[in-house]
């Protein structure tokens, strides 16, 4: 959607929606790109939760991955509980506090990390009581389901939507900064304006450059 801000002097502001899971390094890079875009283009971002745990829940999890899977669910459950308590505006700062520790600091997404992130953002530590229960799973699945509705079942996180049209990605490494970020935004916005556009892709031949 687009909103005209008469006081901004820059005309129309475009609202983008981004779905992320803190565990995904590619989503982290896309999120950093989009925060850069906001510095050079009139873009507002609504942040949503998407869950790799939900994506893979039908698969048999090997014993050695059980703890990692538990942590996947813990982070997105915390984000969803925080959103329920404090509104959509808490998603971005809490997501950033969690994902930065995982991808930049190279830490595991354990309960101690989640507690640090909650403290950094200034949220009620009682939210941590929901990281291992299903209190907010219906809301989590609903938010995740909106992303799937936009892009289908054969993609993962991140999902970006502009004016109700969604794509998986963009997957970029490293995250573009400054005007380069703006040019990528311009291209993505143009492609999403084409009703029949579906995909641009090439094989990823390097790991995500998150540092």
N, C-alpha and C positions, 0 to 999 in steps of 0.2 A: 504494500500500500504506500501511497505518497501523501505527505502532509505539507502544506505550505506554511512556513513560519515567517510572518511578516516582519519580525524583529531580527531575523538572522542575517539578512542581506545576501543570502546565497540561494534563495528560491526554495525549490521543492526538496524535502527530505524523504528519502526512500527508507522504508522499514524492511530489514532483512530478518529472517528467523534462522537460527543455527541450533542444530541438535548435536550434542557431544556426550561422550563418555570419558571421564577423567583418565581411564586406563589406556586410551588409544593415542599413540604419539602423533599419528597423522591428524587426528582431530585437534590436538594441541597446536600443531603448526597452522592449521586452518584458522583456529581461533585467534592466534597471534597475528596472522595476516589480516583478519577482519578488524581487529582493534587498530591496526595500522591504517586500514582503509578509512576508519572513522576520523582520522586526523587530516585526511586530504580530500574526502568526499562527504557530502551531506547525507550520511547514512546513520540510522538508528538500528540497534540490534536487539532483538528479543531472544533470550537464551532459553534453551529447552534441554531436557534430559533424554538421552538415548542409551540403551543398555546392551552392551555386548553379552551380558549374562542372559538376557531375553533372547537374543539372536541365536545363541548356542545352547539354549536349555534343552532342546530335543536331542542333543548329542550325548553320548555316553562319555562322562568325564573320567579320564584315567586317575587312579589314586594319587599320583604325584602332582596332579593339577587341582585337587580338591581345595587346597588352601587358597590358591590363586583365584579360583572361581568364587570362593567365599568373599574374597576381597573385592572382586568385581561387583558383586551385589551390594556390599557394604557401602561403597562410595556413592553409587547412584541412589541407594535408599536414603542416605544422608542428604543428598541434594534434594530429593523429592520431599523429605520431611521438612527441610528448611524452607522450601518453596511453599508448602502448605501452611507453615507457621508465619512466614514473613513476606510472602508474595514473590512474584516473578523476579523482582529486582535483586534478590539475594543469590540467584543462581550464578550469575557471572562472577562475582567476587569469591564465592565459595568454590566454584569450579576452578578458578585460577589458583586459589590457594592450595587446593589439592593437587591439581595437575602439575603445577610448577615444581612441587616437591618430588613428584614421581619422575617427571621427564627431564627437568633441569638439574635437580639435586641427585637424581639416580636412586631414589629410595623406594622401598616397597610401600604399597598403599595399605598399611596396617592400621589398627585402631589408634595407635599413638599418633600417627601422621594425621588421621582424621580429626583427632582431638586438637592438635596444633592448628589445623586449618580453621576449625570452628572458633578457637580463641582469637586467631588473627583477624577474622572478619567481625568479631564481637557478637557472635550469636550465643543463644542459650545452650550451655553444655548438655542440658537435658535432651537435646536432639540426638545425642550420641546413643541414647537408649533405643533408637529405632534402626540402628545400622544392621542388626541381625534378626529383625523380625519383619513380618509382611504387612505391617499396619498401613503403609502407603503404597503397597504394590499395585493396587488398582489404578491409582493416579499415575504411577510410573509407567505401567503398561499402556495407559491411555495416551500419555505424552509420546512415548515410543511409537505407538500405533499411528499417530498423526504423521510422523516422518515416513513410516512404511507406506501409508496411503499415498504420499506424495511421490515416492520413488520406487516402490515395489520391494519385493522380498529378497532380491538377489544382490543387494548392496549392504554396506555396513555404515559405520559412522566415520566422518561427519556427514550430515545432510544440511544443505543450505536451501532456503526458499526465498524467493522474491515475488511479490504479487501472486502468491498462491501456486507458483510453479517451483518444483524442487528438483535438486540434483544431488547425487553423491559427490562430495568434494566441495571445492576444488582441492585436489591432493597436490601439495607443493612442498618442496624441500630445497633449501631453507625457506622460511616464510618471507615473502617479499616485504620490503619496508619502503616508506616514503611514497614518492610518486610511482615507483614500480608497483607497489601494492594497489595504488589507484588504477593503474592501467589494467591490471588483472581483474579488478572489480568491473571496470568498463566492459571488458570482454565477456565476463560471466553474465553481466546484466544484459548485454546484447544477445547472447545466445539463449538465455532464458526467456527473452522476448519473442523468440521464434517458436511457435506452437508445436512444430514437428521435430524440434531438436531433442535428441536423446543422449548422445554419447560422444565424447572424445577421450581416447585412452591410449597409453603406451605402457609397456612393462616397466615396473619400478626396478631400477638396477643399482640402487644405493639405499642404505638405511636412512631413516628420518634424521635430519640434522637439527636436533632440538636445542642444543646448547646455545 
